[in-house]
């Protein structure tokens, strides 16, 4: 079985890069504020990183060859894919949500600008940028200039992990309220009320399925291979969770007898709404 082995020095480098990413989100990275977007937050980055690592493991379990250098770059790209939401220290206007439309380009620029701090060559920073670009839902994935099929596969894998990681989160439906406030600050049209984000999520799910299974070449199946090879569970637990979320959301949309917040109990949504009204 082919495996990608990271030696001790490489593992230590990844730990240092992860510590820098943690510092970036928590306000300990020079020149930047702490993360102040509540949907695209540190927990989201952790979710995407875990999904990425699991899917890489699933690919390796199937005998696929994953060059160790590319393996490392996928992981770093997962760490930095939403760095563009973080505001610079001298930015006192609004929150990082205002960068929603440009956050991918900002993330790519961050990887290039901070490459020495993260121990990256210019070539690796450029490749990480291409991998991050694949997570941009507005980009033409087919037009991204990946250098070869292995790099393209890595781009598909990271883009899939970004979707699986967020939508399988057990508080995904509750956190949609945070996404609504991010979209509102960014000036996205069509989000006049908090309920609008729930209505649009059903359509987003259909688009997500097409993206996962067609555009991204069903690389999401690598999560299934991970769970099967590691734990003997012959199911893609990410997709199982997402489908349960959407089934529950459909039930909420079909029942207008009770305020939707009463049916989403994993976060105190009344408190969230109140906090934003007085922000």
Order of alpha helices (4+ residues) and beta strands (2+ residues): alpha-alpha-alpha-alpha-alpha-alpha-alpha-alpha-alpha-alpha-alpha
